[in-house]
Each structure stands twice: as C-alpha cells, then as structure tokens.
Amino acid sequence: MIVNMPPHLVFLERIGTHIFREPSSVWGYLPQVNQWGGIRLEWEAERIGGLDHLPWFKATPIYNGERLEVFSAFGTSKKAAKEEAAKMMALSGHC
C-alpha cells in the first residue's frame, strides 16, 4: 500500500470484487462502470483535435476525486472515448 497518501488516492491499490457482464450494444461497459461507481465516479471528456468532420476526444475517469490518467482513452466521440476508458477500468480488476 502507498504510505502517506490520502485514502481516496489509492484506486490502483484496490482489489476489486465486482463482476461486470459481457457488454452488449445496449449495455456496454460505460453504463456498468457508471452504475458501479455511483456518485463517486465522474468523467472528464474533451476534444483534443482532429478535423471538423473527424474529431478526436479524450475521456478520463475521476473516482473519489482521484484523476485516473492510466485509464484515459480516446475515440471519435465523447461517448466512444468514455466507453473505451470504462472498458479498461472494468477489466482492470480494481472495481
């Protein structure tokens, strides 16, 4: 465990117990991770470039105030970037 660090800054130290369902077109990783995280999970999504007709977005989860850059992901829409980041979180073993 990381010493001298506030308790909310230890997401990567967690041993997760939640089991996520196989994603479907209706129920992907994003809604599942949002449901798991509840009010402690927020998302930052921003356009980082691309052409007007081909934008590129970055999404970063923020859990309990801890910015989880290791799970930042990219996509052609905010939703796609969040879905990819949620997939990484769900499969990380820390949820």
C-alpha positions as CSV (number, residue, x, y, z in Angstrom):
1,M,0.0,0.0,0.0
2,I,1.1,3.5,-0.7
3,V,2.2,5.3,2.5
4,N,1.4,8.9,3.4
5,M,-1.2,9.2,0.7
6,P,-4.8,10.2,1.4
7,P,-7.2,7.2,1.4
8,H,-9.0,8.5,-1.7
9,L,-5.8,8.3,-3.8
10,V,-5.5,4.6,-3.9
11,F,-7.7,3.3,-6.7
12,L,-4.9,1.2,-8.2
13,E,-4.3,-0.4,-4.8
14,R,-7.9,-1.7,-4.6
15,I,-8.6,-5.4,-5.1
16,G,-11.9,-5.3,-7.0
17,T,-14.7,-7.7,-6.3
18,H,-17.3,-6.5,-8.9
19,I,-18.0,-8.8,-11.8
20,F,-19.1,-7.0,-15.0
21,R,-21.4,-8.5,-17.6
22,E,-20.2,-9.1,-21.1
23,P,-21.0,-5.9,-22.9
24,S,-23.8,-5.6,-25.4
25,S,-24.9,-2.9,-27.8
26,V,-27.5,-1.8,-25.2
27,W,-25.5,-2.3,-22.0
28,G,-21.8,-1.6,-22.6
29,Y,-19.0,-1.1,-20.1
30,L,-19.8,2.6,-19.6
31,P,-23.2,2.2,-18.0
32,Q,-22.0,-0.8,-16.0
33,V,-19.0,1.2,-14.6
34,N,-21.2,4.2,-14.0
35,Q,-23.6,2.1,-12.0
36,W,-20.7,0.5,-10.1
37,G,-19.1,3.9,-9.3
38,G,-22.3,5.8,-8.5
39,I,-21.8,9.3,-7.2
40,R,-18.0,8.7,-6.7
41,L,-17.4,8.4,-10.4
42,E,-17.1,11.4,-12.7
43,W,-15.9,11.8,-16.3
44,E,-13.8,14.5,-18.0
45,A,-14.2,14.4,-21.7
46,E,-12.7,16.9,-24.1
47,R,-12.0,17.3,-27.8
48,I,-8.3,17.1,-28.3
49,G,-8.0,17.6,-32.1
50,G,-9.0,16.1,-35.4
51,L,-10.6,17.7,-38.4
52,D,-14.0,19.3,-38.1
53,H,-15.6,16.2,-39.7
54,L,-13.3,13.7,-37.8
55,P,-13.0,15.0,-34.3
56,W,-10.8,13.2,-31.7
57,F,-11.8,13.1,-28.0
58,K,-10.1,12.1,-24.8
59,A,-12.0,10.8,-21.7
60,T,-10.6,10.4,-18.2
61,P,-12.4,8.9,-15.3
62,I,-12.2,10.6,-11.9
63,Y,-13.0,8.3,-9.0
64,N,-13.5,9.8,-5.5
65,G,-11.6,12.9,-6.6
66,E,-8.7,10.8,-8.0
67,R,-7.9,11.5,-11.6
68,L,-7.2,8.1,-13.2
69,E,-5.0,9.1,-16.2
70,V,-3.9,5.4,-16.5
71,F,-7.5,4.7,-17.8
72,S,-7.7,7.7,-20.2
73,A,-8.9,6.7,-23.6
74,F,-9.6,8.2,-27.0
75,G,-12.4,8.0,-29.5
76,T,-14.2,9.7,-32.3
77,S,-16.9,10.9,-29.9
78,K,-17.1,11.6,-26.2
79,K,-19.2,8.5,-25.7
80,A,-16.8,6.3,-27.6
81,A,-13.8,7.6,-25.6
82,K,-15.7,7.1,-22.3
83,E,-16.8,3.6,-23.3
84,E,-13.1,2.6,-24.0
85,A,-12.0,4.1,-20.7
86,A,-14.8,2.3,-18.9
87,K,-13.7,-1.0,-20.5
88,M,-10.2,-0.5,-19.3
89,M,-11.5,0.2,-15.8
90,A,-13.9,-2.8,-15.8
91,L,-11.2,-5.2,-16.9
92,S,-8.5,-3.8,-14.5
93,G,-9.5,-5.8,-11.5
94,H,-9.8,-2.7,-9.3
95,C,-13.6,-2.2,-9.4
